[in-house]
């Protein structure tokens, strides 16, 4: 489903990226998720432990993946793919961004089913007891994240992706994704237990909240950049006109 949706979104833009470009970016993004997610967990969450036993880094079957690390890996994959296939970087990122919440939704459901990453102790009516988390009922924070990071963010990006006036402002959809995920994660972490090896950090914040702050800032900058470029005039061109200009420039460059 994510791949088909990415192809569909690419067709909305017209021209590049095309279905072959999508296949390439999916491959690079997959490598980025695995490598970036693992290295991100090692660097952000258990660096001291892994420095003592470096070979444990390869033991991915024992768990330990970081979304923020995976995001950096996917970003690197998109950059490489855009460079190798001569596709505007922000345009390619805008095609990929609306698909990401689907993976986030199912990932958080898996966290809930596995009884991991549980929430803080609570007396709300829907609180539940998780295996291995003691006898006290807790927030099902995994479901909060599935709702905010998955369903809500997907709906917002889907609406924006179907607006031609937004699609031609390259970087806006990517910026909304970064901003939306960052705010969703910061909010959900208010109900989630921090990682036991780290606990609460500066000002009572969790590592997930601290890592999400730069996402919010970059997201705001991308949205403002897209709006700024639109206000200058050239971005009011249609997608078809833009693709023709890119094609002409490429031919001259040869």
N, C-alpha and C positions, 0 to 999 in steps of 0.2 A: 504493500500500500504506500509507504513513504516514497519509494522510487517512482511509482505511477503518478503520485501527486506532484513530485518534483518535475517530471516530464510535462505534466499538465500546466504547471506554473510557467515553465520555460516557454511553452507554446503561447501563453497569454502575452508574453513579452514580444514574441516574434523574433526571427533571426537567431542570434546567438544569445544565451546558450541553447543548443539543440539537444536531441535525445542522446547523441554520442557524447556530448559534453557532460550530460547528466551521469552517464555510465562512468566517465572518468572521475568526476567529482565524488561520486559515491565510493569509488575505490579508495581515493585519497582520504576521504573523510573517515572511512572505516579504520584505516591504519592510524589516523589521527586520534580517533576515539580510544583505541586500545592503548597505543603508546602514550598519548598525552594523559589519558585518564589514570594510567598506572603511575607514571612519573609524577603527576600532580599529587596523587595520594602520598607518595613517598616524600615529596618535598614539603607539602603543606601540613601533613598530619602525623607522620611517624619518622621523620628524618633521622633522629638520634638512634632509633631502634634499628633502622635499616643500615645505617653506617656501621653498626656493630656486626651485622650479618648481611653483607651486600647481596649474597646469592638469593636471599629471600625475596628480592625484588622480582625475580623471575617466577616466583611461586604465585602466579595470578589465580590459581585454583583455590587459594586460601582467602580470596577476597581482597578488597582494598582498591577501590576506584574512586576518582574524584571527578565530579562534573566540571568544575572549573578547569582542571587539567585537561579533560577531554575537550572542552571548548577551545582551549589554546591549540590543542592538536588538530581539531577540525579547522580552525582558522588558518593554521599553517598549510593544511591540505588544500583549502580553497585558494589561498595565495599561490601555491605551486601550480594548481590546475589552471587558474586564470592566466598565469604567466606562460605556461607551456602551450596553452591553446588560444592565447591572444584574445581573452574575453575581459571586458571591463570588470574589475574586481568587485566593486560595490554592487553591480548589477547581478553578478553571480551569487554574491552573498544574499541578496534580496530574494533570489529564487530558492535558496536552501533554507533560509531562516524560518519560513512558515511551516516547514515539515518537522523541525526539531521538537516542538511540543508533543508530537505523537509519541516519540521515543521516551520523552520525559514522563508522560502519562503512564505508559505501560511499565516503565522502570519503577515508578513510585508504587504502582499496584503490586509489583513483585516484592518490593520492600515490605509492604503490608502483609502479603501472604506469607513471606518468610519470617515475619515477626522481628524485623530488624529496624534500626533507626527509629525507635519508638519515641513517643512524646513525653512530656512532663506529667507528673502526678496531677490529677484533676478530679473534681466531683461533678463535672457536667454529665447530664443524663446519658450521653453517648460514649463516655469514657469506657475503656476496656482494659482487661488484664492481659499482658503479653507474656508468652513463655520466656523465662529467663530474665524478666524485668521485675521480679518480686510479686507480691500479692496485692499491691495497690493499683487501682485503675488509672489509666493514663490517656492523654489525648491521642487519638489516631492521627498523628501528625503526617504520616505518609499519605493519608487520604486528603488532607488539607493541601499538601504539595501537589498531588495528582490533579486536584481541582484547579488550583491557581496556576501552576506551571504548565499543566497540560491543557485542560478544557478551556479555561478562560483565555489564556494566552493564544491558543490555537484559533479560537473564535475571532479574537481581535485581529490577528495577522491575516486570517482568511478574508475578512472584510476589507482590510487595507489592500491586499493583493489583487482584489477585483476592482479597484478604483484606478482607472488609467491615469488620473491626475497625481496619484501617489506613486505608481509604478515608474513614471519617468523621473521621479526625484530619487535617484539612486542613493541608497544608504539610509533612507527613512525607515523602511521596513526592518532592516537589520538593526537600526537604532532602537526602534520600538520593541523588538525582541529582547535586546540587551537590557533596556530599561524595564520592560515588563517582567522578565525573569528575575532581575536583581531585586526589584521591589517585592515580588512574590516570595522569593527565598528569604529575604530579610524578615518579612511578615511571618512566614511559616516557622522560622527558627525561634520565634517567640514562644512556640508551643512544643518545640522539639528539644529533647535532651542533647546537650553538647557531647562531642566525642569524649569518652572517658579518659583517654590519655592526654587530652588537652584541657578539658573543663571550660569554664568561662574565662575569656581573655580580657582585653582592655575595656574598661567601662561596663563589664558584664556582657560583652558581645561574644558571640561564638565565631569560630573560624569561618563557617559558612557565611555569616553576615559580613565579616570583614572582607572576604573575597568577593562579595557581591557589590560592595560599594564602588569599586572601579568600573564594574559593568554598568551601573547606573550612570556614572559620569560620562563614560564613553558613549552610551546610548543617547544621552542628551546632546552630546556634541555632534553625533551623526545626524540626528533629527534636525538640529539647527543648521548643520552644513547643507543638508538637502533642501531646506527651506531657503537658505541664503542663495544657493545656486539657482533655485526656481525664480527668486525675485530678480535675478539679473537678466532674465529673458530667455536665453537659449534652451533652458529646461522645459519651456512651454511647448516645444516641438513634440510632435507625436512620436511614438516609438518607432514607427516605420521610417519616418524622416531621419531619425537618429541613426537607425541601422544603415540606411543608404549612405549617410555621411561617413560612418565608420568604414563601410566597404570601399568608398572612394578614396579615403585617406590611406587604407591598407594597400590599394592598388598603386597609388603614387609612391608609397614607401618601398615597393618592390622595384 
